[in-house]
Amino acid sequence: MTVTWEELGWERVAAGVGRCRRPGWDCTAGLVVGSGTALLIDAGSSLGEGARLRAQAESLAGHRVTHLALTHPHFDHVFGAAAFAGAQVYGPVGMDALFDQHQAREALRADAIRNGLDTALADEAVDALPHPRHHVSGEWTLDLGGGRQVLLANVGPGHTGHDLVVLVPGSPEVVFCGDLVEESGEPQAGPDAVPSHWPAALERLLDLGGEDALYVPGHGAVVDAAFVRRQRDALATRFGVSR
């Protein structure tokens, strides 16, 4: 019996492309289905949430999740990554080195607990956190088979020192933005943000997607290019960045 996106609480954005908004932190996970392949974009905030995402994604795809792209190193996007054993893991260059640093891992753990994740779940996720095996420094075309390709692009720094976006060509084109774009609240600039570069990162994101693309933010509803431009301009004003 075929399950639909809606039955599992996912939003179908384009043919073979969808996303869901996870409870708790309203964090988006994306899915792109290929021929015998499936790319998940971001992994949720705990191993349990990652396992639930994997089960849902594999029900929708009809086969295993074969690829995982992590958009940036924040707990609500990466702590479920260890649930995707066997998948090829992609991340922005530098993320793997960050995960090697005890201080950075402790900061991730502390941020998760401060935001309400159970301490035991945070400890479990940090201990199991996998390293991306594929490091995207510029652009990386990923062939998912059946004529489907996606583009992984390192457009940061901005929201963090390591920001990756995923462009899915088609009609419409779909861009998974990570937390470079947020719709459900003001973009969050923590201690690892690089405000002076954030507007430029959004400019590169707009260049990739174009005027007619659908932009999927890390938190909130799908938006258009006009929304991204407004957020770019608001960030430039907020941080005093000249354009």
C-alpha positions as CSV (number, residue, x, y, z in Angstrom):
1,M,0.0,0.0,0.0
2,T,1.4,3.4,-1.1
3,V,1.6,6.0,1.7
4,T,1.1,9.7,0.8
5,W,3.2,12.6,1.9
6,E,0.2,14.1,3.7
7,E,-0.6,10.9,5.6
8,L,2.8,11.1,7.2
9,G,2.6,14.8,7.9
10,W,4.9,15.9,5.1
11,E,4.4,18.7,2.6
12,R,5.0,17.7,-1.1
13,V,6.8,20.7,-2.6
14,A,7.4,19.3,-6.1
15,A,7.5,15.9,-7.8
16,G,9.5,13.6,-5.6
17,V,10.5,16.5,-3.3
18,G,9.0,17.3,0.1
19,R,9.6,18.5,3.6
20,C,8.3,18.2,7.1
21,R,8.3,20.6,10.1
22,R,9.4,18.7,13.2
23,P,7.6,19.4,16.5
24,G,9.4,21.2,19.3
25,W,11.7,23.6,17.4
26,D,9.7,23.7,14.1
27,C,12.9,22.5,12.3
28,T,12.5,21.5,8.7
29,A,13.8,18.2,7.2
30,G,13.7,17.7,3.4
31,L,13.5,14.7,1.2
32,V,14.5,14.3,-2.5
33,V,13.6,10.9,-4.0
34,G,15.7,9.5,-6.9
35,S,15.9,6.2,-8.7
36,G,16.7,3.7,-5.9
37,T,18.1,6.6,-3.9
38,A,16.9,9.1,-1.4
39,L,18.5,12.3,-0.1
40,L,17.4,13.5,3.3
41,I,18.3,17.1,4.2
42,D,19.0,17.6,7.9
43,A,18.4,14.9,10.5
44,G,16.4,16.2,13.4
45,S,17.3,17.0,17.0
46,S,17.9,13.5,18.6
47,L,18.6,9.9,17.6
48,G,14.9,9.1,18.2
49,E,13.8,11.9,15.9
50,G,16.4,10.9,13.3
51,A,15.0,7.3,13.4
52,R,11.5,8.5,12.9
53,L,12.6,10.7,10.0
54,R,14.4,7.8,8.4
55,A,11.3,5.5,8.7
56,Q,9.0,8.1,7.2
57,A,11.4,9.0,4.4
58,E,11.9,5.4,3.5
59,S,8.1,4.8,3.5
60,L,7.7,7.7,1.1
61,A,10.7,6.8,-1.1
62,G,10.0,3.1,-1.2
63,H,13.7,2.3,-0.4
64,R,16.5,3.3,1.9
65,V,17.8,6.8,2.5
66,T,21.1,6.7,0.7
67,H,22.3,10.3,1.2
68,L,22.2,12.8,4.0
69,A,23.0,16.5,3.7
70,L,23.6,18.5,6.8
71,T,23.0,22.2,6.2
72,H,24.8,23.6,9.3
73,P,26.2,22.4,12.7
74,H,23.3,23.2,15.1
75,F,21.8,20.5,17.3
76,D,18.3,20.6,15.9
77,H,19.6,19.8,12.4
78,V,22.4,17.3,13.2
79,F,21.7,15.4,16.4
80,G,19.7,12.7,14.5
81,A,22.4,12.0,12.0
82,A,23.7,8.8,13.6
83,A,20.3,7.2,12.8
84,F,21.3,7.2,9.1
85,A,23.9,4.5,9.3
86,G,25.0,3.5,5.8
87,A,24.0,6.8,4.2
88,Q,26.6,9.0,2.5
89,V,26.9,12.1,4.7
90,Y,27.6,15.5,3.1
91,G,28.3,18.8,4.9
92,P,30.0,22.1,4.4
93,V,33.8,22.0,4.5
94,G,34.9,22.6,8.1
95,M,32.0,20.9,9.8
96,D,34.0,17.6,10.3
97,A,36.8,19.5,12.0
98,L,34.3,21.3,14.2
99,F,32.8,18.0,15.3
100,D,36.3,16.9,16.2
101,Q,36.7,19.7,18.7
102,H,35.7,18.9,22.3
103,Q,34.8,22.5,23.0
104,A,32.5,22.7,20.0
105,R,30.8,19.4,20.8
106,E,30.2,20.6,24.4
107,A,28.8,23.8,23.1
108,L,26.4,21.9,20.9
109,R,25.3,19.7,23.9
110,A,24.9,22.8,26.1
111,D,22.8,24.6,23.5
112,A,20.5,21.6,23.1
113,I,20.0,21.2,26.8
114,R,19.5,25.0,27.2
115,N,16.8,24.8,24.6
116,G,15.0,22.0,26.3
117,L,16.4,18.7,25.0
118,D,16.7,16.0,27.7
119,T,20.3,15.7,29.0
120,A,20.4,12.0,28.3
121,L,19.3,12.5,24.7
122,A,21.8,15.2,24.2
123,D,24.6,13.1,25.6
124,E,23.6,10.2,23.4
125,A,23.5,12.3,20.3
126,V,26.9,14.0,20.9
127,D,28.6,10.6,21.6
128,A,27.2,9.2,18.3
129,L,27.6,12.2,16.1
130,P,29.0,11.1,12.8
131,H,31.4,13.1,10.7
132,P,30.4,14.1,7.1
133,R,32.5,12.0,4.8
134,H,32.0,14.4,1.8
135,H,33.0,18.0,2.4
136,V,31.5,20.6,0.1
137,S,33.7,23.7,-0.4
138,G,32.0,25.2,-3.5
139,E,29.4,23.3,-5.4
140,W,28.8,19.6,-5.6
141,T,26.5,17.9,-8.1
142,L,24.9,14.8,-6.7
143,D,23.4,12.3,-9.1
144,L,20.4,10.5,-7.6
145,G,19.7,8.5,-10.7
146,G,16.7,8.5,-13.0
147,G,17.8,11.8,-14.5
148,R,17.6,13.5,-11.0
149,Q,20.5,15.6,-9.9
150,V,20.7,18.0,-7.0
151,L,23.3,20.7,-6.3
152,L,24.9,21.1,-2.9
153,A,26.4,24.6,-2.5
154,N,28.4,26.0,0.3
155,V,27.2,29.6,0.3
156,G,28.2,30.6,3.9
157,P,29.4,31.7,6.2
158,G,26.3,33.5,7.5
159,H,23.9,31.9,10.0
160,T,27.0,29.9,11.1
161,G,30.5,29.5,10.0
162,H,29.4,26.6,7.8
163,D,26.3,26.9,5.8
164,L,25.2,24.5,3.0
165,V,22.1,24.8,0.8
166,V,20.5,22.2,-1.6
167,L,19.1,23.2,-5.0
168,V,16.7,20.7,-6.6
169,P,16.3,21.6,-10.3
170,G,12.8,21.2,-11.8
171,S,9.6,23.1,-12.3
172,P,9.6,24.7,-9.9
173,E,13.1,24.7,-8.6
174,V,13.4,24.1,-4.9
175,V,16.1,25.5,-2.6
176,F,16.5,24.0,0.9
177,C,18.1,27.0,2.7
178,G,18.9,25.7,6.2
179,D,18.7,28.5,8.8
180,L,20.1,31.1,6.4
181,V,16.4,31.8,5.9
182,E,13.7,31.6,8.6
183,E,10.0,32.4,8.2
184,S,8.5,31.5,11.6
185,G,10.5,34.1,13.5
186,E,13.4,36.5,13.2
187,P,16.6,34.9,11.9
188,Q,18.7,33.7,14.9
189,A,22.2,35.0,15.2
190,G,24.1,33.1,17.9
191,P,27.7,33.3,18.8
192,D,28.8,31.3,15.8
193,A,27.0,33.5,13.3
194,V,29.0,35.7,10.8
195,P,26.7,38.7,10.4
196,S,29.0,40.6,8.1
197,H,28.7,37.8,5.5
198,W,25.1,36.7,6.0
199,P,23.5,39.1,3.4
200,A,26.1,38.0,0.8
201,A,25.2,34.4,1.5
202,L,21.6,35.1,0.8
203,E,22.6,36.9,-2.4
204,R,24.4,33.7,-3.5
205,L,21.4,31.7,-2.6
206,L,19.1,33.9,-4.7
207,D,21.5,33.6,-7.6
208,L,21.3,29.8,-7.4
209,G,17.5,29.6,-7.2
210,G,16.4,32.5,-9.2
211,E,13.2,34.4,-9.2
212,D,10.7,31.6,-9.6
213,A,12.2,29.0,-7.1
214,L,10.5,27.9,-4.0
215,Y,12.7,28.5,-0.9
216,V,12.4,26.1,2.0
217,P,13.6,27.8,5.2
218,G,15.1,26.0,8.2
219,H,12.1,27.0,10.2
220,G,8.7,28.1,8.9
221,A,6.6,28.0,5.7
222,V,8.0,27.8,2.2
223,V,8.7,31.3,0.8
224,D,9.5,33.0,-2.5
225,A,12.4,35.0,-3.7
226,A,10.8,38.3,-2.7
227,F,10.8,37.1,1.0
228,V,14.4,36.1,0.8
229,R,15.4,39.5,-0.6
230,R,13.5,41.2,2.2
231,Q,15.2,39.1,4.8
232,R,18.6,39.8,3.1
233,D,17.9,43.5,3.3
234,A,16.6,43.3,6.9
235,L,19.8,41.5,8.0
236,A,22.0,44.0,6.2
237,T,20.2,46.8,8.1
238,R,20.2,44.9,11.4
239,F,24.0,44.3,11.3
240,G,25.0,47.5,9.5
241,V,26.3,45.7,6.4
242,S,26.6,47.8,3.3
243,R,25.4,46.3,0.1
